[in-house]
Amino acid sequence: KAGITVLADGKLVLATCRNNNDPEPTKKRFLIHVYESRNGGLDWDKINQTPLFGKEPSLIAMTDGTLVLSAQRGYFGPGSQAGESINMARSTDGGRTWERYTLPGADYPRNMIAQQDGSLVFIRAAKSDWTGRGDGSPHLQLCHSTDGKNWKFSAGTVDWDYAAFGEVSAIQLKDGRLLAALRRQIPQTKGEGFEDTVLTQSTDGGQHWSRPVVMVNTAEVHVQLLELADGRILATYSNYHLPYGAYAIVSQDGGKTWDRDRPIRLAASADLYVGWPFTVQLKDQSLLTVYALTAYLLQPPETTATEVVRWRLP
């Protein structure tokens, strides 16, 4: 799985996790490697390996060029604890060297928002409850930083009482609204095949959020939102049902409705293990999406791969 961002000069930087496949459980790690492309994603050069160990990396460039990277904790063996701090790092030299730190809380950023004043914002579940025990929170938390390292937190009240959600992806639209996609366990169900994604919005900077509404079909998750130059909103996501793969749908009305009956398939996967498609729009208005998928079924030790596809909407 990978995160990607575009620098001011058009250069692309990509961070992707890779399983070290160590046979000793206590040494099993997901390493995060950094690549750059100077030609719109056609060629990639590895520039370093970060000091982080983690999955689901998210990468953003601040307005001053500082790169901020987050990742889910990267060790799941004996002695690991749920709810550990999030892995974070930042780089001031284009991703070649990194300063590592941690951020309290378990729900990691699906993506961060670079604001015009130079600061960063990301939105996450205040306390996710995937277990169904009822000990989570139905609300969101806003995390704000002016330097990509020190963070302040504030609450966002959501108009519902359901806590089995997480992996929040949010954007700020040109009209000032915040949209957030939440991966949700459908009530009275268990398992990834019975999850979907709901959408909520805020018109007051994230203090209050509307009642979430379903935006995709069942077993469609890992939604990432992007407002395009022409005003349309693009949602890229993973199909956890047949046909497996990375897909995209479009909203013509600011996120009110989605053309989910005519999804665009960006990549096919050999199994349901496909994930976290993330799209950026380039200067020529083309789109570049990075994603993970099951590329092989009978080629151990790894059957999954990170790929990118460059494409245009009809």
Summary of the structure (lengths in Angstrom):
residues: 314
radius of gyration: 18.2
end to end distance: 26.7
largest distance: 51.5
contacts: 1034
relative contact order: 0.11
helix: 2%
strand: 49%
